[in-house]
Amino acid sequence: MIFIVAKFLALPEHADRWPKISAEFTRATRSEPGCLWFDWSRSVENPTEYVLVEAFRDDEAGAAHVNSTHFNAAQQTLPPFLAETPRIVNTSVPQGDWSLLGELAVRAD
């Protein structure tokens, strides 16, 4: 799968509204057949920073995403609400879902 983590720094005046601002793009991406997940989190240290964790089934699904109409629309509509260009880590990993973090296993008593 293609595993991506991206950091978005919203302009302070738009930070609280970022989930609504990005909602259409989020909904459309989550509906893509090759999207495994597309999840936003807000930083606990910086309230203007949102972290996007996303994954796509394979290179074909990733290409379909970046060539989609909603991705193209997001390229036009999202940047005016951002303080800087988002930063990204993008890699392929040989698995298809989350693995368990065995070092912090929850044990039933």
C-alpha positions as protocol buffer text, in pm:
chain_id: "A"
residue {
  index: 1
  type: MET
  ca { x: 0 y: 0 z: 0 }
}
residue {
  index: 2
  type: ILE
  ca { x: 96 y: 364 z: -34 }
}
residue {
  index: 3
  type: PHE
  ca { x: 117 y: 519 z: 312 }
}
residue {
  index: 4
  type: ILE
  ca { x: 114 y: 897 z: 343 }
}
residue {
  index: 5
  type: VAL
  ca { x: 138 y: 1139 z: 634 }
}
residue {
  index: 6
  type: ALA
  ca { x: 99 y: 1508 z: 556 }
}
residue {
  index: 7
  type: LYS
  ca { x: 108 y: 1812 z: 786 }
}
residue {
  index: 8
  type: PHE
  ca { x: -115 y: 2108 z: 702 }
}
residue {
  index: 9
  type: LEU
  ca { x: -61 y: 2442 z: 875 }
}
residue {
  index: 10
  type: ALA
  ca { x: -385 y: 2637 z: 855 }
}
residue {
  index: 11
  type: LEU
  ca { x: -397 y: 3013 z: 881 }
}
residue {
  index: 12
  type: PRO
  ca { x: -489 y: 3092 z: 1243 }
}
residue {
  index: 13
  type: GLU
  ca { x: -820 y: 3253 z: 1145 }
}
residue {
  index: 14
  type: HIS
  ca { x: -924 y: 2934 z: 963 }
}
residue {
  index: 15
  type: ALA
  ca { x: -782 y: 2667 z: 1195 }
}
residue {
  index: 16
  type: ASP
  ca { x: -1106 y: 2591 z: 1379 }
}
residue {
  index: 17
  type: ARG
  ca { x: -1292 y: 2563 z: 1048 }
}
residue {
  index: 18
  type: TRP
  ca { x: -1039 y: 2336 z: 874 }
}
residue {
  index: 19
  type: PRO
  ca { x: -1251 y: 2018 z: 912 }
}
residue {
  index: 20
  type: LYS
  ca { x: -1539 y: 2195 z: 737 }
}
residue {
  index: 21
  type: ILE
  ca { x: -1310 y: 2354 z: 476 }
}
residue {
  index: 22
  type: SER
  ca { x: -1162 y: 2015 z: 384 }
}
residue {
  index: 23
  type: ALA
  ca { x: -1486 y: 1815 z: 429 }
}
residue {
  index: 24
  type: GLU
  ca { x: -1583 y: 1782 z: 62 }
}
residue {
  index: 25
  type: PHE
  ca { x: -1233 y: 1668 z: -36 }
}
residue {
  index: 26
  type: THR
  ca { x: -1229 y: 1426 z: 258 }
}
residue {
  index: 27
  type: ARG
  ca { x: -1567 y: 1272 z: 170 }
}
residue {
  index: 28
  type: ALA
  ca { x: -1478 y: 1233 z: -197 }
}
residue {
  index: 29
  type: THR
  ca { x: -1139 y: 1077 z: -121 }
}
residue {
  index: 30
  type: ARG
  ca { x: -1285 y: 832 z: 131 }
}
residue {
  index: 31
  type: SER
  ca { x: -1529 y: 715 z: -136 }
}
residue {
  index: 32
  type: GLU
  ca { x: -1251 y: 621 z: -379 }
}
residue {
  index: 33
  type: PRO
  ca { x: -1240 y: 242 z: -424 }
}
residue {
  index: 34
  type: GLY
  ca { x: -862 y: 232 z: -364 }
}
residue {
  index: 35
  type: CYS
  ca { x: -862 y: 449 z: -51 }
}
residue {
  index: 36
  type: LEU
  ca { x: -791 y: 244 z: 261 }
}
residue {
  index: 37
  type: TRP
  ca { x: -819 y: 539 z: 501 }
}
residue {
  index: 38
  type: PHE
  ca { x: -804 y: 917 z: 502 }
}
residue {
  index: 39
  type: ASP
  ca { x: -797 y: 1046 z: 860 }
}
residue {
  index: 40
  type: TRP
  ca { x: -737 y: 1396 z: 996 }
}
residue {
  index: 41
  type: SER
  ca { x: -603 y: 1476 z: 1343 }
}
residue {
  index: 42
  type: ARG
  ca { x: -533 y: 1808 z: 1506 }
}
residue {
  index: 43
  type: SER
  ca { x: -203 y: 1866 z: 1681 }
}
residue {
  index: 44
  type: VAL
  ca { x: -225 y: 1893 z: 2061 }
}
residue {
  index: 45
  type: GLU
  ca { x: 79 y: 2123 z: 2058 }
}
residue {
  index: 46
  type: ASN
  ca { x: -10 y: 2353 z: 1768 }
}
residue {
  index: 47
  type: PRO
  ca { x: -382 y: 2423 z: 1716 }
}
residue {
  index: 48
  type: THR
  ca { x: -323 y: 2543 z: 1360 }
}
residue {
  index: 49
  type: GLU
  ca { x: -161 y: 2215 z: 1253 }
}
residue {
  index: 50
  type: TYR
  ca { x: -360 y: 1924 z: 1113 }
}
residue {
  index: 51
  type: VAL
  ca { x: -206 y: 1587 z: 1034 }
}
residue {
  index: 52
  type: LEU
  ca { x: -352 y: 1374 z: 757 }
}
residue {
  index: 53
  type: VAL
  ca { x: -283 y: 1000 z: 763 }
}
residue {
  index: 54
  type: GLU
  ca { x: -390 y: 835 z: 442 }
}
residue {
  index: 55
  type: ALA
  ca { x: -336 y: 509 z: 259 }
}
residue {
  index: 56
  type: PHE
  ca { x: -417 y: 376 z: -85 }
}
residue {
  index: 57
  type: ARG
  ca { x: -430 y: 15 z: -195 }
}
residue {
  index: 58
  type: ASP
  ca { x: -150 y: 42 z: -454 }
}
residue {
  index: 59
  type: ASP
  ca { x: 19 y: 271 z: -708 }
}
residue {
  index: 60
  type: GLU
  ca { x: -285 y: 255 z: -936 }
}
residue {
  index: 61
  type: ALA
  ca { x: -514 y: 374 z: -656 }
}
residue {
  index: 62
  type: GLY
  ca { x: -269 y: 651 z: -567 }
}
residue {
  index: 63
  type: ALA
  ca { x: -257 y: 767 z: -928 }
}
residue {
  index: 64
  type: ALA
  ca { x: -638 y: 763 z: -949 }
}
residue {
  index: 65
  type: HIS
  ca { x: -647 y: 982 z: -639 }
}
residue {
  index: 66
  type: VAL
  ca { x: -407 y: 1250 z: -763 }
}
residue {
  index: 67
  type: ASN
  ca { x: -576 y: 1251 z: -1105 }
}
residue {
  index: 68
  type: SER
  ca { x: -930 y: 1280 z: -964 }
}
residue {
  index: 69
  type: THR
  ca { x: -1158 y: 1577 z: -1010 }
}
residue {
  index: 70
  type: HIS
  ca { x: -1183 y: 1632 z: -635 }
}
residue {
  index: 71
  type: PHE
  ca { x: -803 y: 1632 z: -596 }
}
residue {
  index: 72
  type: ASN
  ca { x: -778 y: 1893 z: -871 }
}
residue {
  index: 73
  type: ALA
  ca { x: -1048 y: 2099 z: -699 }
}
residue {
  index: 74
  type: ALA
  ca { x: -864 y: 2074 z: -366 }
}
residue {
  index: 75
  type: GLN
  ca { x: -548 y: 2205 z: -532 }
}
residue {
  index: 76
  type: GLN
  ca { x: -746 y: 2522 z: -607 }
}
residue {
  index: 77
  type: THR
  ca { x: -965 y: 2557 z: -298 }
}
residue {
  index: 78
  type: LEU
  ca { x: -746 y: 2453 z: -3 }
}
residue {
  index: 79
  type: PRO
  ca { x: -422 y: 2658 z: -40 }
}
residue {
  index: 80
  type: PRO
  ca { x: -585 y: 2997 z: 37 }
}
residue {
  index: 81
  type: PHE
  ca { x: -661 y: 2867 z: 389 }
}
residue {
  index: 82
  type: LEU
  ca { x: -304 y: 2747 z: 453 }
}
residue {
  index: 83
  type: ALA
  ca { x: -9 y: 2932 z: 606 }
}
residue {
  index: 84
  type: GLU
  ca { x: 247 y: 2726 z: 410 }
}
residue {
  index: 85
  type: THR
  ca { x: 281 y: 2441 z: 164 }
}
residue {
  index: 86
  type: PRO
  ca { x: 192 y: 2113 z: 339 }
}
residue {
  index: 87
  type: ARG
  ca { x: 479 y: 1878 z: 428 }
}
residue {
  index: 88
  type: ILE
  ca { x: 454 y: 1509 z: 338 }
}
residue {
  index: 89
  type: VAL
  ca { x: 606 y: 1167 z: 392 }
}
residue {
  index: 90
  type: ASN
  ca { x: 503 y: 921 z: 121 }
}
residue {
  index: 91
  type: THR
  ca { x: 618 y: 561 z: 104 }
}
residue {
  index: 92
  type: SER
  ca { x: 508 y: 217 z: -9 }
}
residue {
  index: 93
  type: VAL
  ca { x: 483 y: -53 z: 253 }
}
residue {
  index: 94
  type: PRO
  ca { x: 429 y: -427 z: 204 }
}
residue {
  index: 95
  type: GLN
  ca { x: 105 y: -459 z: 399 }
}
residue {
  index: 96
  type: GLY
  ca { x: -260 y: -381 z: 345 }
}
residue {
  index: 97
  type: ASP
  ca { x: -377 y: -258 z: 684 }
}
residue {
  index: 98
  type: TRP
  ca { x: -262 y: -146 z: 1028 }
}
residue {
  index: 99
  type: SER
  ca { x: -48 y: -390 z: 1227 }
}
residue {
  index: 100
  type: LEU
  ca { x: -79 y: -436 z: 1602 }
}
residue {
  index: 101
  type: LEU
  ca { x: 174 y: -255 z: 1822 }
}
residue {
  index: 102
  type: GLY
  ca { x: 277 y: -562 z: 2021 }
}
residue {
  index: 103
  type: GLU
  ca { x: 498 y: -367 z: 2262 }
}
residue {
  index: 104
  type: LEU
  ca { x: 182 y: -202 z: 2400 }
}
residue {
  index: 105
  type: ALA
  ca { x: -47 y: -503 z: 2378 }
}
residue {
  index: 106
  type: VAL
  ca { x: -365 y: -479 z: 2580 }
}
residue {
  index: 107
  type: ARG
  ca { x: -403 y: -791 z: 2787 }
}
residue {
  index: 108
  type: ALA
  ca { x: -728 y: -925 z: 2924 }
}
residue {
  index: 109
  type: ASP
  ca { x: -704 y: -1025 z: 3289 }
}
